[in-house]
Amino acid sequence: MYKIAVFKGDGVGPEVIREAIKVLNTISEIYGIDFEFLDYPYGAEHYLKTGETLPDYVLDELKECDAILFSAVGDPRVKPGILEQEILLKLRFHFDLYVNLRPIITFEGVKTPINKRVRIYYIRENTEDFYVAAGDHVSKTKYTSKLNIKRNLYNIKMNIDIESDEEFAYQIGVISKKGAERVIRFAFEFAKEKGLSKVTSVDKANVLSYIYNFWRDIFKDVASKFPEISYEFVYVDAMAMYLITKPESFEVIVSPNMFGDILTDLGAAIQGGIGLAPSANINPEKKFGMFEPIHGSAPDIAGKNISNPIAMILSTALMLDFLGEKDASKIVEKSVSEILKEGKYLTPDLGGNAKTYQVGDAICKKLKEISKQF
């Protein structure tokens, strides 16, 4: 029995996660895998009614779960950042979900800007870099600030004294040896597990030399322990170009947080859109993860039943793989692939007119057909 926490979220969130659960129930029928779904109401509606984002006691409850299925948060009635930081990022940081895995897969039947078949595993460090929320907006002649960056790995305290006649803002990025080492090691172990032969590191060491040369030194040290896997370094600006011009040359890519956030959205574009892009936030040591599509809540189409549930369903496939249900994960992806190839059930973002629930129903039907072949 797997206990799965379900955050339906805002906008199209409830629509797409409904289809993901439908898929999991079908998997349960096929393989006899039992799931218990625990619903959590936290999102815009709950916040607007109660002023509550994500209480600390819920974090303790979630420790009893095997994984979290998370759709999307965001609502125009709520100031940007409140729900994202106090729910989504709070979950990532509390459970130290330091690996963000975002596969970039092009499917037959889906129009893409590159017209190539690729499968790239992008691994993004998920807790450090310029996303540690350390900075300020300074408008005083004399300024003093005490910054505290608290993570599971460390507690960094900084005193900042500034004298300036100019108004300005600053943001501090942090990479720790342990933080970089563990995600880079995961990238090499992941490549080895998947039978892949190369890991590519992305950074900007030629300009942001302190933080990213440190990343490079750690990468080289980890790479030396995996002599059977080759490696290379690519600057982030070059990688933005190469993902368009020669994406087939990459297998596993690993990068610090900010570059990973940006480039995986580019990756979603080359695979045909964010409606197809899944992600996993995981802590391999704790064997715990949160699985979500990379798209937002899309309030402009909420309630119309035209949202694409495939990113959410593929995130469910990542969850099954993480839980050790390898065959179930494979047939979910294969079923999605077949439905896209057939082209009958495509939502408007992919040029079709199918409803959200029709896509989910078609994938469930395909699951039952394909399972007979396994």
PyMOL commands that set and color helices and strands:
alter all, ss='L'
color gray80, all
select helices_A, chain A and resi 13-31+44-50+56-62+82-94+177-193+209-223+236-245+247-249+257-270+274-276+310-322+326-342+348-350+356-371
alter helices_A, ss='H'
color red, helices_A
select strands_A, chain A and resi 2-7+35-40+67-70+99-105+119-125+129-138+142-150+155-163+168-174+198-203+230-235+252-255+278-283+288-293
alter strands_A, ss='S'
color yellow, strands_A
deselect
rebuild
show_as cartoon
